Amino acid sequence: MMYNDPVALAREKSSQAAAFLLRHNLAPHPVNYTVSYEYSSGQNAGLCQAIEQRVEARLPFDDFIMAELYSHWIEKSQQQNEQLVQRVGTMVTRLSGCTDLAHEATSDYLELLDHHLPELSSSDPALKLNLMQLIEATEKVRNSHQQLHQQLDLANQQSHQLRTELKEMKQLRLLDPLTGLYNRLAMQEHLELWFTEQPERQIAAIAVDLDHFRQFNQDYGNTIGDVILSKVARKVRSYVQDSGLPVRAGGEEFLILLPDVDLRTAGEIAEQVRKGVEKLRFVSSRSKKTLPKVTISLGVSLYQAQENWQQFLARTTQILQIAKHRGRNQVATEAML
């Protein structure tokens, strides 16, 4: 991310970036401003497409979404590290294979030389000297190959360890650090994989939103709010089987994706989640006072072939609003539309 814009162009882009932040009611802090300026520049095709799809689907922007856009489309050092380690690992593996072959060929040659050495015996001192020098030089080559082989073995082990660590880091990159649920990047990757494997696959979505949670944060503080949010997320995740995907989709919003599940079954799962969260009880560790009960509203829909995944999620969020308008702490499905 390098900018060499002349003053006039930079001012124009800054005005566009500020207008974007104002239009979406976003605070002009560094991450939000950087994303909006990069979008205004129009040079980051992936970022522009992601934002335009979200605008087209009428999905809202907030600090959480902007941070994910920044991490995925602007801060690319993690992806570059993964590619570099992959290339180094491939190179080390190939070198190790070539060294194995060279070491084996040298060993075979020495064994053959040792086997036929008596036949080469001669009373000629010069020939004997040449033979001894040949054997000594060949032995040095074998020792060098052995040392190189050991060094490449070590490099291969280190490369494998680094690949394992990067795999773990990549997995963490797909998780929300507060709740442990998957993030929107993981959601996008899973949806693309599911639709690639089976374009007509039936996928249900359950949008989950904590009722009056912004007011809760104002009353009790963000620290306690984060604890409550993580506990609710844990409860939500407990109702999702391995084939499903629990996602933190926004500040206090979760999303459950369920492949190969029909609308009725998804609605039943949503009701189980609602009841499970309603039964949770929270006590302040500091004051030991019981905190207010937390409830959730949920919206359930099925993916339709004519829509992209952004439109699918936007429609699910709209269905969630039905549950909110009907009094919250309930489940709404697309059958209610």
Protein Blocks (a to p, Z undefined) as FASTA:
>chain_A
ZZfbdfklmmmmmmmmmmmmmmnopafbfklmmmmmmmmnopammlmmmmmmmmmnopac
dfklmmmmmmmmmmmmlmmmmmmmmmmmmmmmmmmmmmmmmmmmmmmmmmmmmmmmmmmg
cfblklmmmmmmmmmmmmmmmmmmmmmmmmmmmmmmmmmmmmmmmmmmmmmmmpcfklop
acfklmmmmmmmmmmmmmmbccdddddddehklmmmmmnojklmmmmmmmmmmmmmmmpc
fkbccddfbfklccdddehiafklmmmmmmmmmmmmmmpccddfklopacdddddddddd
dddfkbcfklmmmmmmmmmmmmmmnngaiacdfklZZ
